[in-house]
Amino acid sequence: MKKLVIYSLLLLFLSCSESKTKSPSETGKAVAESFFSKDESALKKHTTAEGYASLITVQNMLPDSDKDIEVEILDEVFDGELAWIKYSTTYDGKTGIFKLTKENGQWKVTNKGPREKGPF
């Protein structure tokens, strides 16, 4: 009986400690927010190595902004292990598109090829 209680508690702790995988929309929103707020550690966490390098290059060209940036996800499309996110921000009012791929079970923003066309 004592072993049953111990195994039950162990199973309970293991099931509760499971890490939550963010959806492509949540990941895209986190990347856009960290990009415009220049939070490089959060940006690196949610991007592939190629995506991070590309975004940092563009980010370094942007002027600093002290206003709060809001991000709205407009559309999301899945294509197997790829996802595409269309978003808009209050930074400039324009829409943007992120290409996401699964890396180690997590959705991460990556760069798209020069001739690659997304669904939007």
VMD Tcl script that builds the backbone (N, CA, C; Angstrom):
set m [mol new atoms 360]
animate dup $m
set s [atomselect $m all]
$s set {name element resname resid chain x y z} {
  {N N MET 1 A 0.834 -1.193 0.000}
  {CA C MET 1 A 0.000 0.000 0.000}
  {C C MET 1 A 0.875 1.251 0.000}
  {N N LYS 2 A 1.946 1.207 0.776}
  {CA C LYS 2 A 2.842 2.348 0.867}
  {C C LYS 2 A 3.493 2.623 -0.494}
  {N N LYS 3 A 3.866 1.546 -1.197}
  {CA C LYS 3 A 4.474 1.698 -2.521}
  {C C LYS 3 A 3.482 2.282 -3.519}
  {N N LEU 4 A 2.240 1.890 -3.409}
  {CA C LEU 4 A 1.214 2.403 -4.307}
  {C C LEU 4 A 1.056 3.910 -4.152}
  {N N VAL 5 A 1.072 4.389 -2.915}
  {CA C VAL 5 A 0.950 5.818 -2.649}
  {C C VAL 5 A 2.177 6.557 -3.199}
  {N N ILE 6 A 3.358 5.999 -2.999}
  {CA C ILE 6 A 4.586 6.636 -3.484}
  {C C ILE 6 A 4.582 6.702 -5.015}
  {N N TYR 7 A 4.219 5.603 -5.675}
  {CA C TYR 7 A 4.167 5.597 -7.133}
  {C C TYR 7 A 3.097 6.554 -7.668}
  {N N SER 8 A 1.988 6.660 -6.972}
  {CA C SER 8 A 0.935 7.583 -7.386}
  {C C SER 8 A 1.409 9.031 -7.286}
  {N N LEU 9 A 2.081 9.353 -6.198}
  {CA C LEU 9 A 2.603 10.711 -6.032}
  {C C LEU 9 A 3.685 11.019 -7.072}
  {N N LEU 10 A 4.534 10.050 -7.336}
  {CA C LEU 10 A 5.577 10.230 -8.337}
  {C C LEU 10 A 4.970 10.480 -9.724}
  {N N LEU 11 A 3.967 9.702 -10.068}
  {CA C LEU 11 A 3.287 9.867 -11.341}
  {C C LEU 11 A 2.598 11.235 -11.416}
  {N N LEU 12 A 2.009 11.679 -10.333}
  {CA C LEU 12 A 1.362 12.979 -10.280}
  {C C LEU 12 A 2.372 14.099 -10.516}
  {N N PHE 13 A 3.524 14.051 -9.864}
  {CA C PHE 13 A 4.545 15.080 -10.031}
  {C C PHE 13 A 5.106 15.090 -11.449}
  {N N LEU 14 A 5.305 13.919 -12.020}
  {CA C LEU 14 A 5.834 13.851 -13.378}
  {C C LEU 14 A 4.847 14.396 -14.402}
  {N N SER 15 A 3.589 14.104 -14.223}
  {CA C SER 15 A 2.591 14.596 -15.180}
  {C C SER 15 A 2.393 16.099 -15.055}
  {N N CYS 16 A 2.551 16.657 -13.879}
  {CA C CYS 16 A 2.386 18.092 -13.682}
  {C C CYS 16 A 3.620 18.880 -14.107}
  {N N SER 17 A 4.773 18.246 -14.144}
  {CA C SER 17 A 5.997 18.964 -14.480}
  {C C SER 17 A 6.295 18.971 -15.969}
  {N N GLU 18 A 5.418 18.399 -16.766}
  {CA C GLU 18 A 5.620 18.351 -18.206}
  {C C GLU 18 A 5.654 19.762 -18.770}
  {N N SER 19 A 6.651 20.063 -19.618}
  {CA C SER 19 A 6.767 21.414 -20.165}
  {C C SER 19 A 5.708 21.639 -21.245}
  {N N LYS 20 A 5.204 22.852 -21.275}
  {CA C LYS 20 A 4.151 23.199 -22.221}
  {C C LYS 20 A 4.797 23.683 -23.513}
  {N N THR 21 A 4.380 23.112 -24.615}
  {CA C THR 21 A 4.860 23.538 -25.913}
  {C C THR 21 A 3.983 24.677 -26.408}
  {N N LYS 22 A 4.607 25.769 -26.817}
  {CA C LYS 22 A 3.847 26.907 -27.320}
  {C C LYS 22 A 3.341 26.607 -28.718}
  {N N SER 23 A 2.183 27.143 -29.019}
  {CA C SER 23 A 1.623 27.015 -30.363}
  {C C SER 23 A 2.405 27.945 -31.290}
  {N N PRO 24 A 2.271 27.763 -32.613}
  {CA C PRO 24 A 2.936 28.684 -33.521}
  {C C PRO 24 A 2.507 30.143 -33.313}
  {N N SER 25 A 1.247 30.372 -33.022}
  {CA C SER 25 A 0.777 31.744 -32.777}
  {C C SER 25 A 1.440 32.351 -31.540}
  {N N GLU 26 A 1.517 31.566 -30.470}
  {CA C GLU 26 A 2.159 32.054 -29.244}
  {C C GLU 26 A 3.642 32.321 -29.477}
  {N N THR 27 A 4.287 31.441 -30.228}
  {CA C THR 27 A 5.710 31.622 -30.524}
  {C C THR 27 A 5.912 32.858 -31.388}
  {N N GLY 28 A 5.092 33.021 -32.428}
  {CA C GLY 28 A 5.193 34.190 -33.297}
  {C C GLY 28 A 4.988 35.491 -32.546}
  {N N LYS 29 A 4.030 35.490 -31.648}
  {CA C LYS 29 A 3.772 36.683 -30.843}
  {C C LYS 29 A 4.960 36.991 -29.930}
  {N N ALA 30 A 5.542 35.951 -29.316}
  {CA C ALA 30 A 6.696 36.135 -28.444}
  {C C ALA 30 A 7.896 36.681 -29.227}
  {N N VAL 31 A 8.081 36.186 -30.450}
  {CA C VAL 31 A 9.198 36.659 -31.276}
  {C C VAL 31 A 8.993 38.115 -31.677}
  {N N ALA 32 A 7.798 38.464 -32.114}
  {CA C ALA 32 A 7.531 39.849 -32.513}
  {C C ALA 32 A 7.705 40.804 -31.330}
  {N N GLU 33 A 7.199 40.427 -30.172}
  {CA C GLU 33 A 7.340 41.279 -28.990}
  {C C GLU 33 A 8.804 41.440 -28.591}
  {N N SER 34 A 9.552 40.340 -28.592}
  {CA C SER 34 A 10.963 40.424 -28.205}
  {C C SER 34 A 11.782 41.151 -29.269}
  {N N PHE 35 A 11.392 41.036 -30.530}
  {CA C PHE 35 A 12.094 41.734 -31.608}
  {C C PHE 35 A 11.977 43.250 -31.440}
  {N N PHE 36 A 10.755 43.752 -31.258}
  {CA C PHE 36 A 10.555 45.194 -31.159}
  {C C PHE 36 A 10.991 45.775 -29.817}
  {N N SER 37 A 11.002 44.956 -28.764}
  {CA C SER 37 A 11.489 45.438 -27.471}
  {C C SER 37 A 12.990 45.209 -27.311}
  {N N LYS 38 A 13.610 44.589 -28.321}
  {CA C LYS 38 A 15.050 44.298 -28.361}
  {C C LYS 38 A 15.489 43.413 -27.195}
  {N N ASP 39 A 14.679 42.415 -26.885}
  {CA C ASP 39 A 14.989 41.416 -25.865}
  {C C ASP 39 A 15.655 40.226 -26.563}
  {N N GLU 40 A 16.988 40.279 -26.685}
  {CA C GLU 40 A 17.719 39.287 -27.468}
  {C C GLU 40 A 17.659 37.876 -26.892}
  {N N SER 41 A 17.593 37.731 -25.585}
  {CA C SER 41 A 17.543 36.387 -24.993}
  {C C SER 41 A 16.217 35.697 -25.320}
  {N N ALA 42 A 15.110 36.428 -25.244}
  {CA C ALA 42 A 13.812 35.848 -25.603}
  {C C ALA 42 A 13.740 35.579 -27.096}
  {N N LEU 43 A 14.326 36.459 -27.884}
  {CA C LEU 43 A 14.343 36.278 -29.336}
  {C C LEU 43 A 15.111 35.009 -29.699}
  {N N LYS 44 A 16.245 34.804 -29.072}
  {CA C LYS 44 A 17.072 33.623 -29.356}
  {C C LYS 44 A 16.370 32.333 -28.937}
  {N N LYS 45 A 15.606 32.390 -27.859}
  {CA C LYS 45 A 14.911 31.210 -27.337}
  {C C LYS 45 A 13.843 30.698 -28.308}
  {N N HIS 46 A 13.218 31.597 -29.058}
  {CA C HIS 46 A 12.083 31.231 -29.910}
  {C C HIS 46 A 12.412 31.221 -31.401}
  {N N THR 47 A 13.698 31.257 -31.751}
  {CA C THR 47 A 14.089 31.246 -33.158}
  {C C THR 47 A 15.154 30.192 -33.416}
  {N N THR 48 A 15.261 29.776 -34.672}
  {CA C THR 48 A 16.361 28.903 -35.077}
  {C C THR 48 A 17.611 29.771 -35.187}
  {N N ALA 49 A 18.766 29.151 -35.346}
  {CA C ALA 49 A 20.011 29.909 -35.464}
  {C C ALA 49 A 19.967 30.843 -36.672}
  {N N GLU 50 A 19.457 30.348 -37.809}
  {CA C GLU 50 A 19.376 31.174 -39.016}
  {C C GLU 50 A 18.368 32.304 -38.833}
  {N N GLY 51 A 17.240 31.988 -38.220}
  {CA C GLY 51 A 16.214 32.999 -37.973}
  {C C GLY 51 A 16.702 34.089 -37.036}
  {N N TYR 52 A 17.432 33.690 -36.002}
  {CA C TYR 52 A 17.966 34.648 -35.040}
  {C C TYR 52 A 18.951 35.600 -35.718}
  {N N ALA 53 A 19.874 35.046 -36.505}
  {CA C ALA 53 A 20.875 35.873 -37.186}
  {C C ALA 53 A 20.198 36.882 -38.117}
  {N N SER 54 A 19.190 36.438 -38.830}
  {CA C SER 54 A 18.472 37.312 -39.759}
  {C C SER 54 A 17.728 38.424 -39.011}
  {N N LEU 55 A 17.039 38.061 -37.950}
  {CA C LEU 55 A 16.262 39.052 -37.196}
  {C C LEU 55 A 17.160 40.055 -36.472}
  {N N ILE 56 A 18.296 39.613 -35.949}
  {CA C ILE 56 A 19.215 40.522 -35.250}
  {C C ILE 56 A 19.785 41.549 -36.221}
  {N N THR 57 A 20.072 41.104 -37.448}
  {CA C THR 57 A 20.592 42.031 -38.456}
  {C C THR 57 A 19.585 43.145 -38.726}
  {N N VAL 58 A 18.326 42.779 -38.882}
  {CA C VAL 58 A 17.281 43.781 -39.133}
  {C C VAL 58 A 17.039 44.626 -37.884}
  {N N GLN 59 A 17.044 43.988 -36.734}
  {CA C GLN 59 A 16.779 44.694 -35.478}
  {C C GLN 59 A 17.810 45.796 -35.224}
  {N N ASN 60 A 19.060 45.544 -35.588}
  {CA C ASN 60 A 20.109 46.538 -35.363}
  {C C ASN 60 A 19.929 47.782 -36.231}
  {N N MET 61 A 19.129 47.701 -37.271}
  {CA C MET 61 A 18.874 48.852 -38.141}
  {C C MET 61 A 17.698 49.696 -37.653}
  {N N LEU 62 A 16.901 49.164 -36.736}
  {CA C LEU 62 A 15.720 49.881 -36.239}
  {C C LEU 62 A 16.106 50.878 -35.153}
  {N N PRO 63 A 15.469 52.047 -35.157}
  {CA C PRO 63 A 15.709 52.986 -34.054}
  {C C PRO 63 A 15.037 52.475 -32.778}
  {N N ASP 64 A 15.580 52.889 -31.645}
  {CA C ASP 64 A 14.984 52.506 -30.366}
  {C C ASP 64 A 13.615 53.169 -30.214}
  {N N SER 65 A 12.707 52.422 -29.610}
  {CA C SER 65 A 11.362 52.945 -29.379}
  {C C SER 65 A 11.021 52.754 -27.910}
  {N N ASP 66 A 10.478 53.807 -27.292}
  {CA C ASP 66 A 10.118 53.712 -25.880}
  {C C ASP 66 A 8.636 53.423 -25.675}
  {N N LYS 67 A 7.880 53.291 -26.773}
  {CA C LYS 67 A 6.451 53.003 -26.630}
  {C C LYS 67 A 6.220 51.488 -26.549}
  {N N ASP 68 A 5.117 51.121 -25.906}
  {CA C ASP 68 A 4.754 49.714 -25.803}
  {C C ASP 68 A 4.235 49.233 -27.155}
  {N N ILE 69 A 4.747 48.102 -27.593}
  {CA C ILE 69 A 4.354 47.538 -28.878}
  {C C ILE 69 A 3.369 46.405 -28.625}
  {N N GLU 70 A 2.235 46.462 -29.294}
  {CA C GLU 70 A 1.248 45.391 -29.197}
  {C C GLU 70 A 1.278 44.578 -30.483}
  {N N VAL 71 A 1.145 43.260 -30.334}
  {CA C VAL 71 A 1.195 42.348 -31.466}
  {C C VAL 71 A -0.148 41.638 -31.569}
  {N N GLU 72 A -0.675 41.564 -32.796}
  {CA C GLU 72 A -1.928 40.851 -33.043}
  {C C GLU 72 A -1.676 39.804 -34.124}
  {N N ILE 73 A -2.056 38.567 -33.836}
  {CA C ILE 73 A -1.945 37.492 -34.810}
  {C C ILE 73 A -3.181 37.547 -35.710}
  {N N LEU 74 A -2.949 37.687 -37.015}
  {CA C LEU 74 A -4.051 37.818 -37.964}
  {C C LEU 74 A -4.452 36.493 -38.592}
  {N N ASP 75 A -3.473 35.626 -38.850}
  {CA C ASP 75 A -3.770 34.360 -39.509}
  {C C ASP 75 A -2.674 33.348 -39.196}
  {N N GLU 76 A -3.031 32.075 -39.298}
  {CA C GLU 76 A -2.093 30.986 -39.015}
  {C C GLU 76 A -2.411 29.839 -39.968}
  {N N VAL 77 A -1.363 29.319 -40.643}
  {CA C VAL 77 A -1.538 28.218 -41.590}
  {C C VAL 77 A -0.501 27.152 -41.275}
  {N N PHE 78 A -0.950 25.887 -41.252}
  {CA C PHE 78 A -0.056 24.754 -41.014}
  {C C PHE 78 A 0.177 23.999 -42.304}
  {N N ASP 79 A 1.403 23.512 -42.489}
  {CA C ASP 79 A 1.754 22.679 -43.630}
  {C C ASP 79 A 2.741 21.623 -43.127}
  {N N GLY 80 A 2.222 20.587 -42.476}
  {CA C GLY 80 A 3.086 19.539 -41.917}
  {C C GLY 80 A 3.903 20.064 -40.753}
  {N N GLU 81 A 5.227 20.033 -40.916}
  {CA C GLU 81 A 6.143 20.508 -39.868}
  {C C GLU 81 A 6.451 21.992 -40.000}
  {N N LEU 82 A 5.749 22.669 -40.881}
  {CA C LEU 82 A 5.911 24.116 -41.055}
  {C C LEU 82 A 4.623 24.823 -40.684}
  {N N ALA 83 A 4.768 26.050 -40.242}
  {CA C ALA 83 A 3.609 26.897 -39.969}
  {C C ALA 83 A 3.961 28.306 -40.426}
  {N N TRP 84 A 2.952 29.038 -40.813}
  {CA C TRP 84 A 3.122 30.426 -41.232}
  {C C TRP 84 A 2.197 31.291 -40.388}
  {N N ILE 85 A 2.717 32.394 -39.896}
  {CA C ILE 85 A 1.961 33.311 -39.048}
  {C C ILE 85 A 1.950 34.687 -39.707}
  {N N LYS 86 A 0.778 35.273 -39.833}
  {CA C LYS 86 A 0.649 36.650 -40.308}
  {C C LYS 86 A 0.276 37.494 -39.098}
  {N N TYR 87 A 1.013 38.561 -38.867}
  {CA C TYR 87 A 0.801 39.380 -37.674}
  {C C TYR 87 A 0.857 40.863 -38.034}
  {N N SER 88 A 0.357 41.680 -37.138}
  {CA C SER 88 A 0.518 43.127 -37.249}
  {C C SER 88 A 0.932 43.663 -35.885}
  {N N THR 89 A 1.610 44.796 -35.912}
  {CA C THR 89 A 2.055 45.419 -34.667}
  {C C THR 89 A 1.670 46.884 -34.662}
  {N N THR 90 A 1.700 47.461 -33.493}
  {CA C THR 90 A 1.444 48.896 -33.373}
  {C C THR 90 A 2.714 49.701 -33.625}
  {N N TYR 91 A 3.830 49.034 -33.886}
  {CA C TYR 91 A 5.087 49.731 -34.146}
  {C C TYR 91 A 4.972 50.597 -35.396}
  {N N ASP 92 A 4.526 49.993 -36.509}
  {CA C ASP 92 A 4.376 50.751 -37.744}
  {C C ASP 92 A 3.051 50.481 -38.451}
  {N N GLY 93 A 2.221 49.614 -37.894}
  {CA C GLY 93 A 0.921 49.320 -38.469}
  {C C GLY 93 A 0.953 48.372 -39.655}
  {N N LYS 94 A 2.121 47.936 -40.056}
  {CA C LYS 94 A 2.240 47.037 -41.201}
  {C C LYS 94 A 2.130 45.587 -40.736}
  {N N THR 95 A 1.777 44.712 -41.683}
  {CA C THR 95 A 1.724 43.289 -41.363}
  {C C THR 95 A 3.059 42.639 -41.686}
  {N N GLY 96 A 3.314 41.552 -41.006}
  {CA C GLY 96 A 4.525 40.777 -41.240}
  {C C GLY 96 A 4.186 39.301 -41.262}
  {N N ILE 97 A 5.118 38.504 -41.750}
  {CA C ILE 97 A 4.911 37.061 -41.841}
  {C C ILE 97 A 6.124 36.352 -41.260}
  {N N PHE 98 A 5.856 35.370 -40.423}
  {CA C PHE 98 A 6.898 34.505 -39.879}
  {C C PHE 98 A 6.699 33.096 -40.406}
  {N N LYS 99 A 7.796 32.441 -40.745}
  {CA C LYS 99 A 7.793 31.025 -41.076}
  {C C LYS 99 A 8.323 30.300 -39.843}
  {N N LEU 100 A 7.587 29.283 -39.392}
  {CA C LEU 100 A 7.995 28.527 -38.210}
  {C C LEU 100 A 8.230 27.073 -38.578}
  {N N THR 101 A 9.157 26.468 -37.884}
  {CA C THR 101 A 9.452 25.059 -38.059}
  {C C THR 101 A 9.595 24.430 -36.680}
  {N N LYS 102 A 9.406 23.128 -36.618}
  {CA C LYS 102 A 9.583 22.442 -35.334}
  {C C LYS 102 A 11.045 22.046 -35.182}
  {N N GLU 103 A 11.613 22.420 -34.051}
  {CA C GLU 103 A 12.998 22.084 -33.717}
  {C C GLU 103 A 13.006 21.547 -32.300}
  {N N ASN 104 A 13.390 20.295 -32.154}
  {CA C ASN 104 A 13.387 19.625 -30.844}
  {C C ASN 104 A 12.008 19.675 -30.184}
  {N N GLY 105 A 10.970 19.525 -30.997}
  {CA C GLY 105 A 9.605 19.487 -30.479}
  {C C GLY 105 A 8.999 20.844 -30.178}
  {N N GLN 106 A 9.737 21.920 -30.426}
  {CA C GLN 106 A 9.255 23.278 -30.152}
  {C C GLN 106 A 9.116 24.044 -31.459}
  {N N TRP 107 A 8.083 24.859 -31.571}
  {CA C TRP 107 A 7.937 25.726 -32.736}
  {C C TRP 107 A 8.912 26.874 -32.615}
  {N N LYS 108 A 9.664 27.144 -33.709}
  {CA C LYS 108 A 10.633 28.237 -33.714}
  {C C LYS 108 A 10.539 28.978 -35.040}
  {N N VAL 109 A 10.728 30.281 -34.964}
  {CA C VAL 109 A 10.715 31.113 -36.163}
  {C C VAL 109 A 12.037 30.923 -36.896}
  {N N THR 110 A 11.946 30.730 -38.194}
  {CA C THR 110 A 13.126 30.582 -39.031}
  {C C THR 110 A 13.016 31.556 -40.196}
  {N N ASN 111 A 14.077 31.680 -40.965}
  {CA C ASN 111 A 13.999 32.594 -42.109}
  {C C ASN 111 A 13.465 31.867 -43.326}
  {N N LYS 112 A 12.832 32.615 -44.207}
  {CA C LYS 112 A 12.338 32.001 -45.430}
  {C C LYS 112 A 13.321 32.297 -46.548}
  {N N GLY 113 A 13.350 31.397 -47.503}
  {CA C GLY 113 A 14.262 31.540 -48.622}
  {C C GLY 113 A 13.913 32.728 -49.501}
  {N N PRO 114 A 14.843 33.187 -50.339}
  {CA C PRO 114 A 14.612 34.369 -51.154}
  {C C PRO 114 A 13.449 34.221 -52.144}
  {N N ARG 115 A 13.226 33.024 -52.662}
  {CA C ARG 115 A 12.124 32.826 -53.617}
  {C C ARG 115 A 10.970 32.034 -53.013}
  {N N GLU 116 A 11.054 31.789 -51.751}
  {CA C GLU 116 A 10.015 30.995 -51.075}
  {C C GLU 116 A 8.769 31.833 -50.853}
  {N N LYS 117 A 7.643 31.292 -51.253}
  {CA C LYS 117 A 6.373 31.988 -51.091}
  {C C LYS 117 A 5.548 31.266 -50.031}
  {N N GLY 118 A 5.030 32.038 -49.126}
  {CA C GLY 118 A 4.148 31.478 -48.106}
  {C C GLY 118 A 2.712 31.472 -48.580}
  {N N PRO 119 A 1.809 31.082 -47.727}
  {CA C PRO 119 A 0.392 30.995 -48.106}
  {C C PRO 119 A -0.334 32.342 -48.114}
  {N N PHE 120 A 0.328 33.405 -47.699}
  {CA C PHE 120 A -0.357 34.706 -47.613}
  {C C PHE 120 A 0.061 35.608 -48.759}
}
mol reanalyze $m
mol bondsrecalc $m
mol representation Tube
mol addrep $m
